[in-house]
């Protein structure tokens, strides 16, 4: 996740604060389950953001069958903002390496010839 910056000046931080800032959180993913979703719905309350994920078997046009939500993640808005920053940075890096991602399905399908892999050349 993106590193959170403090609004306090550096001089006001105690040595313990400075030491904690330099440490990284250890993460283990040995029990993680990988899932695929091509559908996401975002709703929320004043306190939380709710992300529902599912598989849309008919990704073109309007689905005739309901999209079954299989996974839900509920986060507070602070976590959502850090996630947004991390996702934005990751997508920017991907587009710099492979070209702009077109999110409008109609433009991808109707467009002209594309390079291998479906990516469009970066415009600059």
DSSP file (Angstrom, degrees, kcal/mol; ACC not computed):
  #  RESIDUE AA STRUCTURE BP1 BP2  ACC     N-H-->O    O-->H-N    N-H-->O    O-->H-N    TCO  KAPPA ALPHA  PHI   PSI    X-CA   Y-CA   Z-CA
    1    1 A X              0   0    0      0, 0.0    82,-0.1     0, 0.0     2,-0.1   0.000 360.0 360.0 360.0 162.7    0.0    0.0    0.0
    2    2 A X        -     0   0    0     80,-0.6     2,-0.3     1,-0.1    84,-0.1  -0.379 360.0-107.0 -69.4 147.2    1.0    3.6   -0.4
    3    3 A X        -     0   0    0     -2,-0.1     2,-0.4     1,-0.1    -1,-0.1  -0.580  31.3-129.7 -77.3 134.1    3.0    5.1    2.4
    4    4 A X        -     0   0    0     -2,-0.3     2,-0.3    -3,-0.0    -1,-0.1  -0.710  18.4-144.2 -89.2 133.1    1.0    7.6    4.5
    5    5 A X        -     0   0    0     -2,-0.4     2,-0.3     2,-0.0    -1,-0.0  -0.722  10.2-130.6 -97.0 146.3    2.6   11.0    5.1
    6    6 A X        -     0   0    0     -2,-0.3     4,-0.1     2,-0.1    -1,-0.0  -0.715   2.8-145.2 -94.6 145.4    2.2   12.9    8.4
    7    7 A X  S    S+     0   0    0     -2,-0.3     2,-0.2     2,-0.1    -1,-0.1   0.575  73.1 100.6 -82.8  -9.5    1.2   16.6    8.4
    8    8 A X  S    S-     0   0    0      1,-0.1    -2,-0.1     2,-0.1     5,-0.1  -0.482  83.4-106.7 -76.2 145.3    3.5   17.2   11.4
    9    9 A X    >   -     0   0    0     -2,-0.2     3,-1.1     1,-0.1     4,-0.4  -0.383  29.4-115.0 -66.3 151.9    6.9   18.7   10.9
   10   10 A X  G >  S+     0   0    0      1,-0.3     3,-1.4     2,-0.2    -1,-0.1   0.846 112.8  60.6 -56.7 -37.4    9.8   16.4   11.3
   11   11 A X  G 3  S+     0   0    0      1,-0.3    -1,-0.3     0, 0.0    -3,-0.0   0.805  97.7  59.2 -64.4 -28.2   11.1   18.2   14.4
   12   12 A X  G <  S+     0   0    0     -3,-1.1    -1,-0.3     2,-0.0     2,-0.2   0.606  85.9  97.4 -77.8 -10.9    7.9   17.5   16.3
   13   13 A X  S <  S-     0   0    0     -3,-1.4     2,-0.1    -4,-0.4    -3,-0.0  -0.552  72.4-129.0 -82.7 142.6    8.3   13.7   16.0
   14   14 A X     >  -     0   0    0     -2,-0.2     4,-2.3     1,-0.1     3,-0.2  -0.425  28.8-105.6 -79.9 162.4    9.7   11.7   18.8
   15   15 A X  H  > S+     0   0    0      1,-0.2     4,-2.4     2,-0.2     5,-0.2   0.858 123.6  55.5 -56.4 -34.3   12.6    9.2   18.1
   16   16 A X  H  > S+     0   0    0      2,-0.2     4,-2.6     1,-0.2    -1,-0.2   0.903 107.1  49.3 -65.4 -40.2   10.0    6.4   18.6
   17   17 A X  H  > S+     0   0    0     -3,-0.2     4,-2.1     2,-0.2    -2,-0.2   0.921 112.2  48.1 -62.4 -44.0    7.8    7.9   15.9
   18   18 A X  H  X S+     0   0    0     -4,-2.3     4,-1.2     2,-0.2    -2,-0.2   0.889 112.4  48.6 -65.0 -39.5   10.8    8.3   13.5
   19   19 A X  H  X S+     0   0    0     -4,-2.4     4,-0.7    -5,-0.2     3,-0.4   0.923 111.1  49.8 -66.0 -43.8   11.8    4.7   14.2
   20   20 A X  H >< S+     0   0    0     -4,-2.6     3,-0.8     1,-0.2    -2,-0.2   0.872 106.4  57.1 -63.8 -36.5    8.3    3.4   13.6
   21   21 A X  H 3< S+     0   0    0     -4,-2.1    -1,-0.2     1,-0.2    -2,-0.2   0.843 104.8  51.5 -62.3 -35.0    8.1    5.3   10.3
   22   22 A X  H 3< S+     0   0    0     -4,-1.2    -1,-0.2    -3,-0.4     2,-0.2   0.620  93.1  93.1 -79.9 -12.5   11.2    3.6    8.9
   23   23 A X    <<  -     0   0    0     -3,-0.8     2,-0.3    -4,-0.7    -3,-0.0  -0.533  67.9-138.6 -83.9 148.1    9.9    0.1    9.6
   24   24 A X        -     0   0    0     -2,-0.2     2,-0.4     0, 0.0    -2,-0.1  -0.795  20.8-114.0-102.4 148.3    8.0   -2.0    7.1
   25   25 A X        -     0   0    0     -2,-0.3     2,-0.4     1,-0.0     0, 0.0  -0.680  29.9-129.7 -79.8 129.1    5.0   -4.1    7.9
   26   26 A X        -     0   0    0     -2,-0.4     2,-0.4     2,-0.0    -1,-0.0  -0.670  27.5-169.0 -81.8 132.4    5.7   -7.8    7.4
   27   27 A X        -     0   0    0     -2,-0.4     2,-0.4     2,-0.0    -2,-0.0  -0.973  10.5-166.5-125.5 135.3    3.1   -9.5    5.3
   28   28 A X        +     0   0    0     -2,-0.4     3,-0.2     1,-0.1    -2,-0.0  -0.982   9.2 178.4-119.6 134.8    2.6  -13.2    4.8
   29   29 A X    >   +     0   0    0     -2,-0.4     3,-1.5     1,-0.1    -1,-0.1   0.077  44.7 117.6-118.9  23.2    0.3  -14.5    2.0
   30   30 A X  T 3  S+     0   0    0      1,-0.3    -1,-0.1     3,-0.0    -2,-0.0   0.765  85.0  39.1 -65.1 -23.9    0.8  -18.2    2.5
   31   31 A X  T 3  S+     0   0    0     -3,-0.2    -1,-0.3     2,-0.1     2,-0.1   0.266  89.2 125.2-106.3  10.2   -3.0  -18.7    3.3
   32   32 A X    <   -     0   0    0     -3,-1.5     2,-0.5     1,-0.0    -3,-0.1  -0.390  51.6-143.6 -71.9 147.3   -4.3  -16.2    0.7
   33   33 A X        -     0   0    0     -2,-0.1     2,-0.4     2,-0.0    -2,-0.1  -0.957  10.9-141.9-112.0 125.4   -6.9  -17.3   -1.8
   34   34 A X        +     0   0    0     -2,-0.5     2,-0.3     2,-0.0     0, 0.0  -0.732  24.9 178.0 -89.3 134.4   -6.6  -15.9   -5.3
   35   35 A X        -     0   0    0     -2,-0.4     2,-0.4     2,-0.0    -2,-0.0  -0.918  20.8-135.8-132.6 156.9   -9.9  -15.1   -7.0
   36   36 A X        +     0   0    0     -2,-0.3     2,-0.3    17,-0.0    17,-0.0  -0.938  23.0 172.6-116.1 139.4  -10.9  -13.6  -10.4
   37   37 A X        +     0   0    0     -2,-0.4    18,-0.2    18,-0.1     3,-0.1  -0.995  21.7 179.7-142.0 139.6  -13.6  -10.9  -10.9
   38   38 A X  S    S+     0   0    0     16,-1.4     2,-0.4    -2,-0.3    17,-0.2   0.182  75.0  63.5-118.0  13.4  -14.6   -9.0  -14.0
   39   39 A X  E     +A   54   0A   0     15,-1.4    15,-1.8     2,-0.0     2,-0.4  -1.000  57.0 176.1-137.1 135.8  -17.4   -7.1  -12.2
   40   40 A X  E     -A   53   0A   0     -2,-0.4     2,-0.4    13,-0.2    13,-0.2  -0.990   8.5-168.4-141.6 133.0  -17.2   -4.7   -9.3
   41   41 A X  E     -A   52   0A   0     11,-2.4    11,-2.8    -2,-0.4     2,-0.5  -0.978   9.6-156.9-119.3 133.5  -19.9   -2.7   -7.6
   42   42 A X  E     +A   51   0A   0     -2,-0.4     2,-0.3     9,-0.2     9,-0.2  -0.948  25.0 149.8-115.6 122.5  -19.0    0.1   -5.1
   43   43 A X  E     +A   50   0A   0      7,-2.6     7,-3.4    -2,-0.5     2,-0.3  -0.791  15.7 171.8-133.7 179.5  -21.5    1.3   -2.5
   44   44 A X  E     -A   49   0A   0      5,-0.3     2,-0.2    -2,-0.3     5,-0.2  -0.998  28.4-125.5-174.5 176.2  -21.0    2.7    0.9
   45   45 A X        -     0   0    0      3,-2.9     5,-0.0    -2,-0.3    -2,-0.0  -0.711  52.6 -89.4-123.5 175.6  -22.2    4.3    4.1
   46   46 A X  S    S+     0   0    0     -2,-0.2    31,-0.1     1,-0.2     3,-0.1   0.751 128.8  34.2 -61.6 -20.5  -20.8    7.5    5.7
   47   47 A X  S    S+     0   0    0      1,-0.2    30,-0.7    29,-0.1     2,-0.3   0.702 120.7  34.7-104.6 -24.5  -18.3    5.3    7.6
   48   48 A X  E     - B   0  76A   0     28,-0.2    -3,-2.9    29,-0.1     2,-0.4  -0.931  59.2-138.2-139.1 154.0  -17.4    2.5    5.2
   49   49 A X  E     -AB  44  75A   0     26,-3.4    26,-2.4    -2,-0.3     2,-0.5  -0.938  21.2-152.7-109.1 134.3  -16.9    1.7    1.5
   50   50 A X  E     -AB  43  74A   0     -7,-3.4    -7,-2.6    -2,-0.4     2,-0.6  -0.941   7.9-168.6-114.4 121.8  -18.4   -1.6    0.3
   51   51 A X  E     -AB  42  73A   0     22,-3.0    22,-2.8    -2,-0.5     2,-0.4  -0.947   3.6-167.5-112.6 116.1  -16.7   -3.4   -2.7
   52   52 A X  E     -AB  41  72A   0    -11,-2.8   -11,-2.4    -2,-0.6     2,-0.4  -0.887   5.7-166.4-104.3 133.5  -18.7   -6.3   -4.2
   53   53 A X  E     +AB  40  71A   0     18,-3.1    17,-2.2    -2,-0.4    18,-1.9  -0.931  17.5 146.1-121.7 143.3  -16.9   -8.5   -6.7
   54   54 A X  E     -AB  39  69A   0    -15,-1.8   -15,-1.4    -2,-0.4   -16,-1.4  -0.920  45.8 -94.1-158.0-177.3  -18.4  -11.1   -9.1
   55   55 A X  E     - B   0  68A   0     13,-0.8     2,-0.8    -2,-0.3    13,-0.6  -0.953  24.8-156.8-114.9 118.0  -18.1  -12.8  -12.4
   56   56 A X        -     0   0    0     -2,-0.6     3,-0.4     1,-0.1    11,-0.1  -0.843   3.3-167.8 -93.4 108.5  -20.1  -11.4  -15.3
   57   57 A X  S    S+     0   0    0     -2,-0.8     2,-0.4     1,-0.3    -1,-0.1   0.649  85.0  48.1 -72.5 -14.3  -20.5  -14.3  -17.7
   58   58 A X        +     0   0    0      7,-0.1    -1,-0.3     1,-0.1     5,-0.1  -0.687  65.4 167.7-124.7  76.7  -21.8  -11.8  -20.4
   59   59 A X        +     0   0    0     -2,-0.4     2,-0.5    -3,-0.4    -1,-0.1   0.624  58.4  74.3 -71.8 -11.2  -19.3   -8.9  -20.4
   60   60 A X  S    S-     0   0    0      2,-0.1     2,-0.0    45,-0.0     0, 0.0  -0.875 103.9 -16.1-104.0 132.3  -20.7   -7.4  -23.6
   61   61 A X  S    S-     0   0    0     -2,-0.5     2,-0.5     2,-0.1    -3,-0.1  -0.282 112.4 -29.2  75.4-164.1  -24.0   -5.5  -23.6
   62   62 A X  S    S-     0   0    0      1,-0.0    -2,-0.1    -2,-0.0    -3,-0.1  -0.789  70.6-119.2 -91.2 123.7  -26.5   -5.8  -20.8
   63   63 A X        -     0   0    0     -2,-0.5     4,-0.1     1,-0.1    -2,-0.1  -0.345  14.4-158.0 -62.9 138.7  -26.4   -9.2  -19.0
   64   64 A X  S    S+     0   0    0      2,-0.1     2,-0.3    -2,-0.0    -1,-0.1   0.734  81.2  57.8 -86.3 -25.3  -29.6  -11.2  -19.2
   65   65 A X  S    S-     0   0    0      1,-0.1    -7,-0.1    -7,-0.0    -8,-0.1  -0.799 100.4-101.2-101.3 147.6  -28.6  -13.2  -16.1
   66   66 A X        -     0   0    0     -2,-0.3     2,-0.6     1,-0.1    -2,-0.1  -0.369  33.6-115.6 -65.7 146.0  -27.9  -11.5  -12.8
   67   67 A X        -     0   0    0     -4,-0.1     2,-0.7   -11,-0.1   -11,-0.1  -0.731  30.0-135.6 -80.5 123.0  -24.2  -11.1  -11.9
   68   68 A X  E     -B   55   0A   0    -13,-0.6   -13,-0.8    -2,-0.6     2,-0.5  -0.723   9.3-141.8 -86.4 116.9  -23.7  -13.2   -8.8
   69   69 A X  E     +B   54   0A   0     -2,-0.7   -15,-0.3   -15,-0.2     3,-0.1  -0.669  27.3 169.8 -76.9 123.6  -21.6  -11.3   -6.2
   70   70 A X  E     +     0   0A   0    -17,-2.2     2,-0.4    -2,-0.5   -16,-0.2   0.645  59.6  37.6-107.7 -21.8  -19.3  -13.8   -4.6
   71   71 A X  E     -B   53   0A   0    -18,-1.9   -18,-3.1     2,-0.0     2,-0.4  -0.992  57.1-171.7-139.4 140.1  -17.0  -11.6   -2.5
   72   72 A X  E     -B   52   0A   0     -2,-0.4     2,-0.5   -20,-0.2   -20,-0.2  -0.998   2.4-168.8-132.7 132.5  -17.4   -8.4   -0.5
   73   73 A X  E     -B   51   0A   0    -22,-2.8   -22,-3.0    -2,-0.4     2,-0.5  -0.988   5.3-164.6-119.9 128.4  -14.7   -6.3    1.0
   74   74 A X  E     +B   50   0A   0     -2,-0.5     2,-0.3   -24,-0.2   -24,-0.2  -0.961  17.5 166.9-114.1 124.9  -15.7   -3.6    3.5
   75   75 A X  E     -B   49   0A   0    -26,-2.4   -26,-3.4    -2,-0.5     2,-0.1  -0.916  35.7-110.7-133.1 158.5  -13.1   -0.9    4.3
   76   76 A X  E  >  -B   48   0A   0     -2,-0.3     4,-2.2   -28,-0.2   -28,-0.2  -0.418  40.4-104.6 -80.2 168.5  -13.0    2.4    6.0
   77   77 A X  H  > S+     0   0    0    -30,-0.7     4,-2.1     1,-0.2     5,-0.1   0.769 118.7  58.5 -70.4 -25.0  -12.4    5.5    3.8
   78   78 A X  H  > S+     0   0    0      2,-0.2     4,-1.9     1,-0.2    -1,-0.2   0.934 110.2  43.0 -66.7 -45.5   -8.8    5.9    5.0
   79   79 A X  H  > S+     0   0    0      1,-0.2     4,-2.6     2,-0.2    -2,-0.2   0.896 112.3  54.6 -65.3 -40.0   -8.0    2.4    3.8
   80   80 A X  H  X S+     0   0    0     -4,-2.2     4,-2.7     1,-0.2    -1,-0.2   0.895 107.5  49.9 -61.0 -40.1  -10.0    3.1    0.6
   81   81 A X  H  X S+     0   0    0     -4,-2.1     4,-2.2     2,-0.2    -1,-0.2   0.908 111.4  47.6 -67.6 -40.8   -7.9    6.2   -0.1
   82   82 A X  H  X S+     0   0    0     -4,-1.9     4,-2.2     2,-0.2   -80,-0.6   0.902 113.1  49.5 -64.4 -39.7   -4.6    4.4    0.4
   83   83 A X  H  X S+     0   0    0     -4,-2.6     4,-2.9     2,-0.2     5,-0.2   0.912 108.8  52.8 -64.8 -42.4   -5.9    1.6   -1.9
   84   84 A X  H  X S+     0   0    0     -4,-2.7     4,-2.6     1,-0.2    -2,-0.2   0.919 110.3  47.6 -58.2 -45.3   -7.0    4.1   -4.5
   85   85 A X  H  X S+     0   0    0     -4,-2.2     4,-2.2     2,-0.2    -1,-0.2   0.910 113.4  47.3 -63.7 -42.7   -3.5    5.7   -4.5
   86   86 A X  H  X S+     0   0    0     -4,-2.2     4,-2.1     2,-0.2    -2,-0.2   0.908 114.1  46.7 -66.7 -42.1   -1.8    2.3   -4.8
   87   87 A X  H  X S+     0   0    0     -4,-2.9     4,-2.7     2,-0.2     5,-0.2   0.905 111.2  52.2 -65.7 -41.6   -4.1    1.1   -7.6
   88   88 A X  H  X S+     0   0    0     -4,-2.6     4,-2.4    -5,-0.2    -2,-0.2   0.922 110.4  47.9 -61.1 -44.3   -3.6    4.4   -9.5
   89   89 A X  H  X S+     0   0    0     -4,-2.2     4,-2.1     1,-0.2    -1,-0.2   0.908 112.5  49.2 -63.2 -42.1    0.2    4.1   -9.3
   90   90 A X  H  X S+     0   0    0     -4,-2.1     4,-2.1     2,-0.2    -2,-0.2   0.907 111.8  47.5 -65.0 -42.8    0.0    0.5  -10.5
   91   91 A X  H  X S+     0   0    0     -4,-2.7     4,-2.7     2,-0.2     5,-0.2   0.900 110.1  53.4 -67.0 -39.9   -2.2    1.3  -13.4
   92   92 A X  H  X S+     0   0    0     -4,-2.4     4,-2.2    -5,-0.2    -2,-0.2   0.929 109.8  47.9 -58.7 -45.7    0.0    4.2  -14.4
   93   93 A X  H  X S+     0   0    0     -4,-2.1     4,-1.7     1,-0.2    -1,-0.2   0.910 111.9  50.1 -61.6 -42.3    3.1    2.0  -14.4
   94   94 A X  H  X S+     0   0    0     -4,-2.1     4,-3.0     1,-0.2     5,-0.4   0.931 111.3  47.8 -62.0 -46.0    1.2   -0.6  -16.5
   95   95 A X  H  X S+     0   0    0     -4,-2.7     4,-2.1     1,-0.2    -1,-0.2   0.854 108.9  54.1 -66.5 -34.1    0.1    2.0  -19.1
   96   96 A X  H  < S+     0   0    0     -4,-2.2    -1,-0.2    -5,-0.2    -2,-0.2   0.875 117.5  37.5 -64.8 -35.7    3.6    3.4  -19.3
   97   97 A X  H  < S+     0   0    0     -4,-1.7    -2,-0.2    -5,-0.2    -1,-0.2   0.857 135.2  17.2 -83.2 -36.8    4.9   -0.1  -20.1
   98   98 A X  H  < S-     0   0    0     -4,-3.0    -3,-0.2     1,-0.3    -2,-0.2   0.472 109.2 -97.4-122.0  -4.4    2.1   -1.4  -22.3
   99   99 A X     <  -     0   0    0     -4,-2.1    -1,-0.3    -5,-0.4    22,-0.2  -0.274  58.3 -38.0 105.4 166.0   -0.1    1.5  -23.5
  100  100 A X        -     0   0    0     20,-0.3    20,-1.0    21,-0.1     2,-0.6  -0.347  54.8-131.0 -65.9 137.2   -3.3    3.2  -22.4
  101  101 A X        -     0   0    0     18,-0.1     2,-0.6   -10,-0.1    -1,-0.1  -0.811  14.4-147.3 -90.6 122.1   -6.1    0.9  -21.2
  102  102 A X        -     0   0    0     -2,-0.6     6,-0.1     1,-0.1    -2,-0.0  -0.817  13.3-173.9 -90.6 118.7   -9.4    1.6  -22.8
  103  103 A X        +     0   0    0     -2,-0.6     2,-0.8     4,-0.0    -1,-0.1   0.620  60.4  92.3 -90.2 -13.3  -12.2    0.9  -20.4
  104  104 A X     >  -     0   0    0      1,-0.2     4,-1.7     2,-0.0     3,-0.4  -0.736  63.9-158.8 -82.3 109.9  -15.1    1.5  -22.8
  105  105 A X  H  > S+     0   0    0     -2,-0.8     4,-2.5     1,-0.2     5,-0.2   0.869  88.8  57.4 -58.7 -39.5  -15.7   -2.0  -24.2
  106  106 A X  H  > S+     0   0    0      1,-0.2     4,-2.7     2,-0.2     5,-0.3   0.890 106.0  49.2 -61.8 -39.8  -17.4   -0.6  -27.3
  107  107 A X  H  > S+     0   0    0     -3,-0.4     4,-1.5     1,-0.2    -1,-0.2   0.861 111.9  49.3 -67.5 -35.0  -14.3    1.4  -28.3
  108  108 A X  H  < S+     0   0    0     -4,-1.7    -2,-0.2     2,-0.2    -1,-0.2   0.906 117.2  40.4 -69.2 -40.5  -12.1   -1.7  -27.8
  109  109 A X  H  < S+     0   0    0     -4,-2.5    -2,-0.2     1,-0.2    -3,-0.2   0.909 122.5  38.4 -75.6 -43.5  -14.4   -3.9  -29.9
  110  110 A X  H  < S+     0   0    0     -4,-2.7    -3,-0.2    -5,-0.2    -2,-0.2   0.710  95.7 104.2 -82.8 -22.1  -15.2   -1.4  -32.7
  111  111 A X  S  < S-     0   0    0     -4,-1.5     3,-0.1    -5,-0.3    -3,-0.1   0.233  75.3 -95.8 -54.9-179.8  -11.7    0.2  -32.9
  112  112 A X        -     0   0    0      1,-0.2     2,-0.1     0, 0.0    -1,-0.1   0.224  69.4 -36.8 -79.9-154.5   -9.2   -0.4  -35.6
  113  113 A X        -     0   0    0      1,-0.0     2,-0.3     0, 0.0    -1,-0.2  -0.421  62.1-159.2 -71.2 146.5   -6.3   -2.8  -35.6
  114  114 A X        -     0   0    0     -3,-0.1     6,-0.1    -2,-0.1     3,-0.1  -0.891  21.8-101.6-124.5 153.8   -4.5   -3.3  -32.2
  115  115 A X    >   -     0   0    0      4,-0.9     3,-1.8    -2,-0.3     4,-0.1  -0.246  62.4 -69.1 -64.2 164.2   -1.1   -4.5  -31.3
  116  116 A X  T 3  S+     0   0    0      1,-0.3     3,-0.5     2,-0.1    -1,-0.2  -0.254 124.4  33.8 -53.6 140.6   -0.8   -8.1  -30.0
  117  117 A X  T 3  S-     0   0    0      1,-0.2    -1,-0.3    -3,-0.1     3,-0.1   0.340 118.8 -92.9  90.8  -5.2   -2.4   -8.4  -26.5
  118  118 A X  S <  S+     0   0    0     -3,-1.8    -1,-0.2     1,-0.3     2,-0.2   0.407  81.0 139.5  84.9  -4.2   -5.1   -5.9  -27.2
  119  119 A X        -     0   0    0     -3,-0.5    -4,-0.9    -4,-0.1     2,-0.3  -0.478  47.4-134.1 -77.1 145.3   -3.3   -2.9  -25.8
  120  120 A X        -     0   0    0    -20,-1.0   -20,-0.3    -2,-0.2     3,-0.1  -0.732  32.9 -96.7 -92.4 147.7   -3.5    0.4  -27.6
  121  121 A X        -     0   0    0     -2,-0.3   -21,-0.1   -22,-0.2   -22,-0.1  -0.326  46.4 -99.5 -62.6 145.7   -0.2    2.4  -28.2
  122  122 A X        -     0   0    0    -23,-0.1     2,-0.4   -26,-0.1    -1,-0.1  -0.412  33.9-139.6 -65.3 137.8    0.4    5.1  -25.6
  123  123 A X              0   0    0      1,-0.1    -1,-0.1    -2,-0.1   -24,-0.0  -0.851 360.0 360.0-100.1 135.5   -0.5    8.5  -26.9
  124  124 A X              0   0    0     -2,-0.4    -1,-0.1     0, 0.0    -2,-0.0   0.447 360.0 360.0-147.1 360.0    1.9   11.3  -26.0
